[in-house]
Amino acid sequence: MKIVVSPDPVLSMVCKECEVGDKSLMKAAKQMAKLMYANNGCGIAAPQVGLDKRFVVIDVDWDGEDASTRNPIFLVNPEIVETKGDPVEDMEACLSCPGISVPVARPPWARVRFYDLDGEEWEIEGDGLLGRCLQHELDHLDGKTLFEACTPEVRLKALQVYEQAKAAGARPGEADFHVG
């Protein structure tokens, strides 16, 4: 399993729902979490590893170094139930758009309904990094990348800078070029 990078067409597809309680997701979940941690991510969605599934792994609590702080949450068929607040602009990076970070405006709070790997239904809500990460990763399930999440003006600049970052050898988990 490897991280798919833009402009791979798999990142533009709307993903299919998973069968709730599908035990085969367990292997993918472990591999996705391993990739996410190896690349210093706080979230990864199934299309980012080439899977056409509505499935996400997030962990905004990991400190980036100590494995004992890892607490991944596996979200099967997640859907945003509610967002609150006036959009707040902040810089976002993406494992599938290596080398860059761009300003994206999002509501500061989100609530998401999902199933866990055992098929039990849950809701998670949060603001700050958790709220932003939930919205960012769920965008991937609907074929929306970082480039579609920013304004058209920023998108034009971001695509140019992304080409420079790729030419400089940017790898997933790196965001050395800031746009905006």
N, C-alpha and C positions, 0 to 999 in steps of 0.2 A: 504494500500500500504506500502511495506517495501523494504528496500535495499537488493538486492540479492548479496551474497558474493561468491567469488571464492572458490571452483572450480565448482559452479553450471553450468550445461551444457547450460543454457539459455545465458550465457555470451559468448559462443563460436558460437552462430548462426549468420548468416547474416540476418539482419532484412529486412522485407518487406516494400515497399513504402507505405506511407499513402495516403489516398484520399485527394487531396488538397482541403482545405475549409471544411473538416470534423469537424463539431461543437462538436463532442464527444471528440475531443482532448483537449478541454478547461478544462474539469474536470481533466483529467490526467495531464495537464500542471500545474494547481494549486497545485495538490497533489505532483507532482515531485518537484516543486519549494519549497514547504513547507519542504519536506524531505531534499532537498539540503541545505537549510538555517539551519535547525535544526541540521545538521551534519557538519556545517562549510565548505561546499563544494563550489566550484566556477563553477561546471558543473555537470550535470547528464544526462545520456542517457537512453532511454526507456528500453533497455534490463537490465539495472541495477535495474529496478523495475519489471522485469519479462514480459515486453511488447515487442512483436515482431513487432516493428514499427520503422521506420527511423525518430526519433524525439528526440530532444535534448533541454535542458534548460541550459543556461549559465548566469553567472553574475560575472564578474571579478572586478566590481567596488564596490561591497558591502564591507563595512569595517569590517564585522564580528560581529558587535554589534548593530549599529543604524539601525533600520528597515527603516528609511526614506532614507537611502542610497541604498536600494534595487532597482535594475533596471533589472529584468530578461529579457532575450531575448529568445524567443521560435522559434526554427528552425525546420521546417517541411521539410522532404526530403532533408537535406543539402548535398552538395557535394563540395569537395575541387576543386576549379577551378585552383589554382596556389599556389605554395610555392616558396619562394626565400631565397637565402643565404645558406652558408655552415652550415651544422648541428651544433647546439650548444647543449652541454650536460648540463643538469640541473636536479635537483631532482624533481621527481613527486610522488604524492600519489594518491590514488584512493579510493572512498567510497566503492567499491566492493572488495578491497584488504586491509582491515583494519589493522592498526598497523605498516605498513611499508612505506618507501619511497625509490625509486630507481633512479639511474641516467639513463636518457633517452636522446638520441641525436635526435633533430628535427630541421628542417629548422626554422629560427627565425621568419619568416613572412608567413602568409597564407591568402588566399582569399577564401571565401566560398559563394556559391549561395544557397539560401533556399527560402522557402515560409513561411509567417507568419500564424498565426491562422485564419486569414481572407481569406487566399488564394492568397495574394499579393506576388509577387516575389521580392526578395531583394538580395543584396550582402553585406557581412561584411568582412572587412579585418583588420588585426592587427598584431603587433609583441609583443614581451615580453609575458606576461601571457596570453593575449587574443589569440595570435597566437598559443601558446602551448595548451591552453585549447580547442580551436577549433579542433586541430589535435587529441588530446587525446580522446575527446568525439566522434568524427567521427570514430575513431578506433573501439569503442564499437559497432557501427552499423554494422561493418564488422566482428564481432566476435573476435576482437583483444583486449586482456586485457593488463594491465601494464606489465605482465610477457612476453608477446610476443613483446612488444615495446622495451625492453632492449636487450643488447647483450646476446648471449648464456651463456657466463661466468657469467654475472651478474644474469641471470635467475636462474641458479643452486643455487647460494647463496641466491637469493631473495626467492625462494621456501622454502629453509631451514629456513630462518629467519621468513618467513610468518607463518610457522607451530609453531614456538616459540611464535610469536605475538598472534596467535589464542589461544594457550595454556595459555597465560597470560591474556586472556580475552579481547583482542583488539576489539574495536567497530568502525563502520564507522565514519570517521572524525578524527580518531586518527592515527598518524604516528610517533610513538615513536622509532621504530627500523629503522635505516638508513642502507642501503646496499650500498656497493661500496665505 
